[in-house]
Amino acid sequence: MKRFLIKLLPFVIWIFLLMVVVPVAIDPYNVFHVENIRDNGIEPNKNFLKTEYVIRHPDRFDAFLFGSSRVSSIHSDRIEGYRCYNMTYSEGVPKEHLENLQVMLEHGVRPKMVLVGVDSISYMIDPAIHEDNRLRCPYPMTREEKKEFYLQYLEPIMAVESLKTTYFEPRVVAYDQKIYDVGWTLDYGVESHTDWSKAEADWTVQYANRTPQALEEIRQLKELCDANGIELVIFTNPMHVLTYEKAVENGYRDFLSGLAQVTDFYNFSGINDITTNNDNYLETSHYMPQVGDRMLDVMFKGQADERLLEQGFGYRVTCGNCEEFLRKYVDGAGQNGDLAMNLY
């Protein structure tokens, strides 16, 4: 028996190397190397990576910007008086923002302010579909969830196949120390390679309207912020006009109406000089950093362009003025013939 076990030992070691060491060493989604990100050409699970990093460094930041990848062009470190970190990650939704803030607070993180960017993704993406998605799997809250979380990344075939991307495909975004220092990914000078003559709305078959649930999650987020003395700032992302129109066809008005009953928010969406100009977009999903700068100027410096404000860009929506806002800027959208359309 002893001789048999000795003969078996090399196979056990080989299996261990294959099943554990290889996936951990390659780590395409950077979940095993939280503080030493490798630019391997694959987008990391930024939801997990950023949340874990913040927990390990609870005093580094005192404000956080939550949102999907659409807020990745907002340079939140520009906000004066705060050390604001951009938590942007792919398809970030309110339920995940709520849970991430909860776990941060449990680990001693004490933010003064939380910003949340919302749009069609916020009420059309069911967070449940992220649970078995390695790119978007949410931060594990319990010991059992942590075990299941790490197990799904111990897949040697997946890890080895990722090497094709690492070594043979061009980098779209470089991941380096900046992901820890500021969190945002789109920098000034980024170029669009979109063929705008063929552009379509950014929409997916995974979308399914869950407005009531999303609004309840935002309400709980507001309650959590209020209970902990955290200033909550909600704003809408300026979706490209093609995506915006698709959103309006699929319940965006109801979402905005309900949102105003939960909390005040800054509106940047709609049909205006920003959203109708392709120069302001990477494609029909992500706006450029110069747009993010305009949004910060409105929210934190009170510097609103009068023409844009008349088009609803920077409009402060409250429970009291919501119906007027909806009638003028959603129901009446596109009636302003003075808009400079640049959809070449």
Beta strands, then each sheet from edge to edge (+ up, - down):
strand 1: 63-66
strand 2: 84-86
strand 3: 113-118
strand 4: 231-236
strand 5: 265-267
strand 6: 315-317
sheet 1: 2+ 1+ 3+ 4+
sheet 2: 5+ 6-
end
